[in-house]
Each structure stands twice: as structure tokens, then as C-alpha cells.
Amino acid sequence: MGLMADHFFGWSPIGLLIGVVLGFAAGSLNIVRAVKSMQN
């Protein structure tokens, strides 16, 4: 998605960086949820 935004809007690496950050945040949240469900 970030690469497509870069291509359509002419943003250099901004869309890619935003996508990487959002992906990292989503992955981290899923790990936290998995650990919490294993503790119960």
C-alpha cells in the first residue's frame, strides 16, 4: 500500500515508511494479545 501511495502521489519513501511503521505496530499488538491469551 505504501509503495502504491508513493507511486500515485509522488511521495518518495514516506508511504513506504508509514506502511512499515503501521505493520510493526500491528504485529507488536498481535504478539501482546497472544501472550495475554496464553497467560489466562
C-alpha positions as YAML, in Angstrom:
chain: A
units: angstrom
residues:
- id: 1
  name: MET
  ca: [0.00, 0.00, 0.00]
- id: 2
  name: GLY
  ca: [2.80, 2.40, 0.87]
- id: 3
  name: LEU
  ca: [4.57, 1.78, -2.41]
- id: 4
  name: MET
  ca: [1.36, 2.45, -4.34]
- id: 5
  name: ALA
  ca: [0.84, 5.71, -2.44]
- id: 6
  name: ASP
  ca: [4.43, 6.66, -3.23]
- id: 7
  name: HIS
  ca: [3.85, 5.98, -6.90]
- id: 8
  name: PHE
  ca: [0.50, 7.77, -7.22]
- id: 9
  name: PHE
  ca: [1.25, 10.83, -5.11]
- id: 10
  name: GLY
  ca: [4.95, 11.20, -5.86]
- id: 11
  name: TRP
  ca: [6.00, 10.83, -2.25]
- id: 12
  name: SER
  ca: [9.49, 9.47, -2.15]
- id: 13
  name: PRO
  ca: [9.81, 6.95, 0.71]
- id: 14
  name: ILE
  ca: [7.17, 8.42, 3.01]
- id: 15
  name: GLY
  ca: [4.38, 5.96, 2.15]
- id: 16
  name: LEU
  ca: [6.71, 3.01, 2.49]
- id: 17
  name: LEU
  ca: [7.96, 4.19, 5.87]
- id: 18
  name: ILE
  ca: [4.43, 4.75, 7.15]
- id: 19
  name: GLY
  ca: [3.50, 1.25, 5.99]
- id: 20
  name: VAL
  ca: [6.49, -0.27, 7.76]
- id: 21
  name: VAL
  ca: [5.66, 1.55, 11.00]
- id: 22
  name: LEU
  ca: [1.99, 0.55, 10.86]
- id: 23
  name: GLY
  ca: [2.91, -3.05, 10.10]
- id: 24
  name: PHE
  ca: [5.32, -3.17, 13.00]
- id: 25
  name: ALA
  ca: [2.71, -1.71, 15.34]
- id: 26
  name: ALA
  ca: [0.07, -4.22, 14.21]
- id: 27
  name: GLY
  ca: [2.47, -7.12, 14.61]
- id: 28
  name: SER
  ca: [3.51, -5.98, 18.07]
- id: 29
  name: LEU
  ca: [-0.12, -5.64, 19.13]
- id: 30
  name: ASN
  ca: [-0.85, -9.16, 17.93]
- id: 31
  name: ILE
  ca: [2.10, -10.51, 19.91]
- id: 32
  name: VAL
  ca: [0.90, -8.74, 23.06]
- id: 33
  name: ARG
  ca: [-2.61, -10.14, 22.58]
- id: 34
  name: ALA
  ca: [-1.25, -13.67, 22.03]
- id: 35
  name: VAL
  ca: [0.86, -13.50, 25.19]
- id: 36
  name: LYS
  ca: [-2.08, -12.22, 27.23]
- id: 37
  name: SER
  ca: [-4.34, -15.03, 25.98]
- id: 38
  name: MET
  ca: [-1.67, -17.62, 26.85]
- id: 39
  name: GLN
  ca: [-1.49, -16.32, 30.43]
- id: 40
  name: ASN
  ca: [-5.21, -16.87, 31.04]
...
